[in-house]
């Protein structure tokens, strides 16, 4: 899960979300979970940001073991 203790909501922007995913990947995480944006309260956010992440960020991710440095050999 993207850090719920962070002072910045993980869906505050597509760029912030992408940066958080990159940091998690650097530490070896292969999965990430975030909260659905709510209309008010702690996880208040805009669903349009989630749409941008789905359209622009997620398609660029590579499944584990599919990267150029995966170490896989034929």
Buried (B, 14 or more C-beta within 10 A) or exposed (E): EBEEEEEEBBBBBBEBBBEBBEEBBEEEEEEBEBBEBEEEEEBEBEEEBBEBBEEEBEEEBEEEEEEEEEEEEE
